[in-house]
Amino acid sequence: MALSLARNPIHRSLSSFRSRAFKCSMAASSIRVGAVQMTSTNDIEANFNTCSRLVKEASIAGVKLLCFPEAFSFVSSRDGESLEIAEPIDGPIMQRYCSLARESNIWLSLGGFQEKGPDDNHLHNTHVLVDDTGSIKSLYRKIHLFDVDVPGNMVYKESNFTTPGDDIVVEDSPVGRLGLTVCYDIRFPELYQLLRFQHNAQVLLVPAAFTRVTGEAHWEILLRARAIETQCYVVAAAQAGKHNEKRESYGDSLIIDPWGRIIARLPDRLSTGIAIADIDFSNIDSVRTRMPIANHQKLGTWRKAPCL
Ligand SMILES: O=C(O)CNC(=O)[C@H](CS)NC(=O)CCC(=O)C(=O)O
């Protein structure tokens, strides 16, 4: 099924046979990923043109999965604007992004799409994974909503216009088993524990539009902690800079390896670009074999039979 909306705890559309084939064929190799940094605005056309250019650049660089930040296709400049432009997943905006994937033969992680919600006053903040034929493989709807009074900044109330998801989503891909999350989710380690220790994720995706204040204080530390405690790669594509008069995001897109090392980065001062790194499956195996934390867990309710 190309578009799985079933209320199933895991959406995984490749057969286990194919997933084994991926792992075997890549045992001794590495696969390239990219994390985009950009400054989206409320101009849907301009944002699409930027994404289209970056997809072509990534493809030339040999990237197999390109990850975009939260709200890649639209950042509102006033209350209510996101609800007005929200579309179903099979609507025209997402179709154009699927065409980009197909034309460049590349997988896309489209984090934080404004998906039309259950009523006119609510959308879903949806992370969409598209394969290299342009088919939608999985949808993850942001679970943790940003209802936060940011010191020195403003009060955010994402739940005013967003309906949270409640499904955990992993998907097999050429760059390994992906765990899908969005932005504020990074503060809830139990989600990442489930993705790794219950669903065997290898690469955790964290598209974001962090605030400047919270980003400076917490961004890198949270991401590296998740990589270290799950022994997964973490790919964090970030919005950066000023979107409009009122809104600014903290950049610093990062790719982190399972030992917690930063292996690619776009500094906050750069507004647009791609951080590129190779996912090395033997590195995941070696970190997990030498320090088998999956076998040492005592307290987590997500504990299961040892897995590597
Ligand atoms: O609404 C949009 O346009 C896109 N979505 C966002 O910007 C979301 C919800 S307001 N922002 C975050 O989750 C910031 C998290 C954060 O900054 C932290 O955890 O510190």
The ligand as an SDF file (V2000), in Angstrom:
LIG
                    3D

 20 19  0  0  0  0  0  0  0  0999 V2000
    4.0310   26.1380   13.0580 O   0  0  0  0  0  0  0  0  0  0  0  0
    4.9190   26.0900   12.2060 C   0  0  0  0  0  0  0  0  0  0  0  0
    5.0140   26.9100   11.2720 O   0  0  0  0  0  0  0  0  0  0  0  0
    5.9600   25.0380   12.3190 C   0  0  0  0  0  0  0  0  0  0  0  0
    5.9840   24.4300   13.6030 N   0  0  0  0  0  0  0  0  0  0  0  0
    6.7190   24.8780   14.5950 C   0  0  0  0  0  0  0  0  0  0  0  0
    7.4110   25.8580   14.4760 O   0  0  0  0  0  0  0  0  0  0  0  0
    6.6920   24.1060   15.8780 C   0  0  0  0  0  0  0  0  0  0  0  0
    5.3870   24.3020   16.5690 C   0  0  0  0  0  0  0  0  0  0  0  0
    4.9780   25.9810   16.9080 S   0  0  0  0  0  0  0  0  0  0  0  0
    7.8110   24.5100   16.6940 N   0  0  0  0  0  0  0  0  0  0  0  0
    8.3880   23.7210   17.5740 C   0  0  0  0  0  0  0  0  0  0  0  0
    8.0030   22.5860   17.8210 O   0  0  0  0  0  0  0  0  0  0  0  0
    9.5970   24.3450   18.2800 C   0  0  0  0  0  0  0  0  0  0  0  0
   10.2170   23.4730   19.3320 C   0  0  0  0  0  0  0  0  0  0  0  0
   11.2870   24.2000   20.0670 C   0  0  0  0  0  0  0  0  0  0  0  0
   11.7270   25.2560   19.7020 O   0  0  0  0  0  0  0  0  0  0  0  0
   11.8260   23.5760   21.2950 C   0  0  0  0  0  0  0  0  0  0  0  0
   11.5110   22.4040   21.6280 O   0  0  0  0  0  0  0  0  0  0  0  0
   12.6010   24.2560   21.9810 O   0  0  0  0  0  0  0  0  0  0  0  0
  1  2  2  0
  2  3  1  0
  2  4  1  0
  4  5  1  0
  5  6  1  0
  6  7  2  0
  6  8  1  0
  8  9  1  0
  8 11  1  0
  9 10  1  0
 11 12  1  0
 12 13  2  0
 12 14  1  0
 14 15  1  0
 15 16  1  0
 16 17  2  0
 16 18  1  0
 18 19  2  0
 18 20  1  0
M  END
$$$$
